[in-house]
């Protein structure tokens, strides 16, 4: 008889623990992905990656901007950026814009990617690059 009473008690305790984890995420949002050049042309040796997280459609607010030097001329460039949760307020959509700059000129541009800010991680996936018009 004792074992019959113990099982329901354990099940209720386990369910109660699950219910306490709900609520909005806290801490920074980690965004990751890769920039991919589909025609396999080498990236410029002196290139710089520019990542801009924007909020809104018209006159978008820049939430975060990161720049870093290319580490190789490979056609795929992984990236990661972290955005503080306090910067992610509001209901307007968030978009990540990306580009490769060399000698002060934009040489490759990535398509804008919608970013879901409801969790703690967002995967921008592989972002195809197209050559910027000259």
Buried (B, 14 or more C-beta within 10 A) or exposed (E): EEEEEEEEEEEEEEEEEEEEEEEEEEEBBBBBBBBBBEEEEEBBEEBBBBBBBBBBEEEBEEBBEBEEEBEEEEBBBEBEBEBEBEBBEEEEBBBBBBBBBBEEEBBBBBEBBEBEBEEEEBEBEBBEBEEEEE
